[in-house]
Amino acid sequence: MPLPVAPGTPVEHLTRALIDIPSVSGDEAAIADEVESALRACSHLDVTRLGDAIVARTTLGKAERVIIAGHLDTVPIKDNVPSRLSADGTQVIGRGAVDMKAGVAVQLALAVELDAPTRDITWVFYDNEEVEASRSGLGRIVRERPDLLIGDFAILGEPTSAVIEGGCNGTLRCEVTLHGKAAHSARAWKGLNAIHLAAPLLTALSAYDAASVEVDGLVYREGLNAVRVAGGIAGNVIPDDCTVTINYRFAPGSDLPQAKERVVDFIDAAYEGADVSRDVVWTDESAAARPGLDAPLARDFVSAVGATGADAPRAKLGWTDVARFGELGISAVNYGPGDPELAHASGDLERCPIAHMLSCHTALKAWLTT
Amino acid sequence: MPLPVAPGTPVEHLTRALIDIPSVSGDEAAIADEVESALRACSHLDVTRLGDAIVARTTLGKAERVIIAGHLDTVPIKDNVPSRLSADGTQVIGRGAVDMKAGVAVQLALAVELDAPTRDITWVFYDNEEVEASRSGLGRIVRERPDLLIGDFAILGEPTSAVIEGGCNGTLRCEVTLHGKAAHSARAWKGLNAIHLAAPLLTALSAYDAASVEVDGLVYREGLNAVRVAGGIAGNVIPDDCTVTINYRFAPGSDLPQAKERVVDFIDAAYEGADVSRDVVWTDESAAARPGLDAPLARDFVSAVGATGADAPRAKLGWTDVARFGELGISAVNYGPGDPELAHASGDLERCPIAHMLSCHTALKAWLTT
């Protein structure tokens, strides 16, 4: 059954249809086929598919080009597909309702509907956003067809409760491995317990007071956390290795080298004065992005969203692909339906108000047609 | 090829033959078959097999009965089977050389040779000593045929460098699970990081000053260690659970309830004044055993071993099956060839001096025949 994209169709119908096509990261082929098919039916769009990512562009020769992007994948399903409506009929419930099938629905509906926008538009739908950065479909487009991502301003439809959220925090992950010496646990003093060596690091993490950083008028809250710890090989062995995985979420204003240096300094400080053998391996790194609200197009967009009664722009705390546009020199913001704190929630907790979808649809349409 | 058990055969030949039959815990059938076959060939022995455990008894109607026991299994092989001799020809190298194929070789050779001992002897060879207590072959005999373990004194051939080591430390293991609250790591302040909650416990373990306890004239060194730590489910999630597995080695003189109470008090003290949700699950418990050197038979045995030039009796630190005999009301000591600190060592590090084997053979034979 084709996706319900005909103009005038309630956008929650399209949201539910998109939820009902399971599309956990790595398994986006079916949903990409449907989205591609809907876009190719539009004569006003020039469509390119790269793997399970699709780029659809108007080519009206306008002075400005806007990129509007959203990802097709979700985190694993947890008893929340197929979709349903809340009892009061005001919310769509299901995996991806928030992150970010509702945002994709708004974008896809507008891509089909807006055949004569006042600005040229590049619509981007992509795969593998919820997994390691190296698999990202948007990253694939950047590498293989950067020409498709030329533009003056970008909007990423990640959930923001239909409020503009500027920029995003960056994220780093590293594995800190502490090296001890194995021994039989009946003669522990012959060894050096690597799990015990993790104590200073966990104590420092526990005591860490995360900064709140103001950038371009928006406040970004940071975070430094152990997200994994593993050590020990048997119940009667003093372990020689223990690995703590640390995730650092850092505000725009620091670049990746600066953020890494801060983590290394933090680890070194935790072990200051102690002769503890350790190594640090970086396993993931994604830059932060500035809000970008100083661009002229962004100011127009802020006005259009303000007209829907939405709150003033605020900082985006989670890392999003806004950072990729920042790296391309394109100002970008997050703007989409759904409460980001309900993203990835299990069962019927992931739910998106239909009012958010309508608000986003109204603001984007107004901005792109007047 | 049958085991080389004929009287007069150098005991290192039998040690090497036993090493060359791989017998990692759970895989002892082949070695048990060979041992059983050698014992059944002796008309002076009454042989019973229970699973992969074998009991062989003289029934001469003597006033006293001695139990001499050893386990057939080893920890996993690490490039150290088949066996070989050291370059100088004085040591046997290979998995189990220390723990405890050399001890088994001495016992098996004597079981075959001593057809007219001055005390009745119960020889016990059993499986699954190197794994959780519930699988122990000796435990199986205790449960199914306790009549086979009636005796006045027991010697366990665990490695002691051919010195009598009295009693043994007890061992407890528990899993301490700390409960936090999951959250996306971009909004860490919405959760409670369970890995960070482990910091006070690891700090306390790191600072723990293990006691040395004197019991019946021997000094037992204790130990309290994390042997495993595990927490974290994904690189962008604040974990809600973190589990630290603690191993407590405690001196004889405390029973299991007392030792458990000490661990619980230690954990409680680590979290004193902090409202940290946690639970403690006991996963392994084995009692300590007193030295047992006050029994009359033990005094004779101490004299026989002293005549070989061995050091005076000392405390056994690792937990051994001596504790099982203690629970049956039978005084017991450890006495066997090999340096216990080389037990479980990899490659050619696990090695046993032939001189130890000869010394044990001499002392046991003297004690059992005069």
Interface residues (C-beta under 8 A of the other chain):
Chain A: N169 T171 R173 H184 S185 A186 R187 A188 W189 K190 N193 I195 H196 L197 A198 A199 P200 L202 T203 L205 S206 A210 R221 G223 N225 A226 V227 R228 V229 A230 G231 G232 A234 G235 N236 V237 I238 P239 C242 V244 T245 N247 R249 T283 D284 L317 G318 W319 E341 A343 H344
Chain B: E132 N169 T171 R173 H184 S185 A186 R187 A188 W189 K190 N193 I195 H196 L197 A198 A199 P200 L202 T203 L205 S206 A210 R221 G223 N225 A226 V227 R228 V229 A230 G231 G232 A234 G235 N236 V237 I238 P239 C242 V244 T245 N247 R249 T283 D284 L317 G318 W319 E341 A343 H344
